[in-house]
Amino acid sequence: MSFRTIEWRGNMVVMLDQTRLPGVEVYNEYGDFKEVAEAIRGMVIRGAPAIGVAAAMGIALGARDIIADTFESFYQQLINVCDVMAKTRPTAVNLFWAIERMKGIAEANRDKGLDVIRKLLKAEALRIEEEDQAICKAIGRHGATLIEKGATILTHCNAGGLATAGYGTALGVIRAAHEAGKEIKVFADETRPWLQGARLTAWELMREGIPVTLIADNMAGWFMKKGEIDICIVGADRIAANGDTANKIGTYSVAVLARENNVPFYVAAPVSTFDLEITSGDEIPIEERHSREVTHLQGLPVAPEGVAVRNPAFDVTPARYITGIITEKGVVTGDYSRQLRRLVDK
Ligand code: MRU
């Protein structure tokens, strides 16, 4: 990969600033957990798995700076750090998964002394990052088997190396198919309002030399109808026990259009994106972001001042529209209620 989404360097967490792409490629350094939380909230780093990695690293930074004499005092302050992280963005379950993993490390090692616990927390954050890269590669391997030679793949948002510790989920499948010489082409939805498709997916794929064509969101259906799209692959922020999937706003429309036009629609996500504690997508909290994301483009107004705006950042695609879910443990289709549980236990 020609860029690093996030890494721990020296005493700092370093992130590629995704708010500045594609125009400016700049890496920001963070030495404090509150700054990391702000970076997640402000979408310097975004995408479910990447948010999880950033939160874990932020917690490790926070743990490093805690002043305490006893485990109880340390742990109480660690919980406060975790609470700050948990309030950054509500929809991607990987954030809460990573927080629980970090808390678990502290609890399991309560007898080891605070300096050891601090080191273990840093090691765990780095492990989450490393594992994520391996998981994305496995998702790519499984997903590539679904791609025919010469296929045109439509994707929405950015579920790439920029949204993970590297390689990507939906773009991991695309990368793996490309690496396997399948001569694929990609259509990237621009993904209003934040333009993850135009700004990030197009940038990432062009960097890799993977043929990509950018389209406005409202063009996807037309290209499907004309038979120009063979398969849709998107990422996920949270997958409920019945397979209902939250992903970037607009994903639901893509899925419905795919069904209408007999185009297979796949979700690619790690098992850490499953939330089996909720039975359906109705229980997924959907983040509403600032109206300015809709009324402005690159700081310029594109709507009359004072207009009423709604800006949900995600929608939920009902499981019945999803042909299959591609994970690091294999591809599941059909009866998601049973299959997702089986994968978690595998
Ligand atoms: O608001 P974002 O950019 O964090 O939303 C990202 C998405 O919806 C991605 O598709 C999802 O997190 C999967 S990333 C591998």
Boltz pocket constraint, residues with backbone or C-beta under 6 A from the ligand:
constraints:
  - pocket:
      binder: B
      contacts: [[A, 45], [A, 46], [A, 47], [A, 48], [A, 49], [A, 92], [A, 156], [A, 157], [A, 158], [A, 159], [A, 160], [A, 163], [A, 164], [A, 168], [A, 169], [A, 170], [A, 196], [A, 234], [A, 235], [A, 236], [A, 237], [A, 247], [A, 248], [A, 249], [A, 268], [A, 313]]
      max_distance: 6.0
